[in-house]
Amino acid sequence: MTTEIQQYKNCTILKNNNDYQILWSRGKEVLNFPISQELAERV
């Protein structure tokens, strides 16, 4: 199982097989949500 990480200025996209997640930090809290492949490709 390999996880790909794509770091952008304001967020991070994680790809694990066909599951995508977006992460971003708001001060002390880190938000993490599942997203579709289509949305991940648009970032």
C-alpha positions in Angstrom: 0.0 0.0 0.0 1.6 3.3 -1.1 0.4 6.7 -0.3 1.2 9.6 -2.7 1.4 13.1 -1.2 1.1 16.2 -3.2 1.9 19.4 -1.3 0.4 22.7 -2.5 0.6 26.2 -1.0 -2.6 26.0 0.9 -3.4 22.3 1.2 -2.1 18.7 0.9 -3.7 16.0 -1.2 -3.2 12.3 -0.2 -3.8 9.5 -2.6 -4.1 6.0 -1.3 -5.1 3.5 -4.0 -8.2 5.2 -5.4 -9.1 7.1 -2.1 -8.3 10.8 -2.0 -8.2 13.1 1.0 -7.5 16.8 1.3 -5.8 18.3 4.4 -5.2 21.9 5.4 -4.3 23.6 8.6 -6.3 26.4 10.3 -4.0 27.5 13.1 -4.0 24.7 15.7 -6.5 22.5 13.9 -5.9 20.3 10.9 -8.9 19.6 8.7 -9.1 16.3 6.7 -11.9 15.4 4.3 -12.4 12.7 1.7 -12.7 14.1 -1.9 -13.3 12.6 -5.3 -10.6 12.0 -7.9 -12.0 14.7 -10.1 -11.7 17.3 -7.4 -8.2 16.2 -6.5 -7.1 16.6 -10.1 -8.5 20.2 -10.1 -6.4 21.4 -7.2 
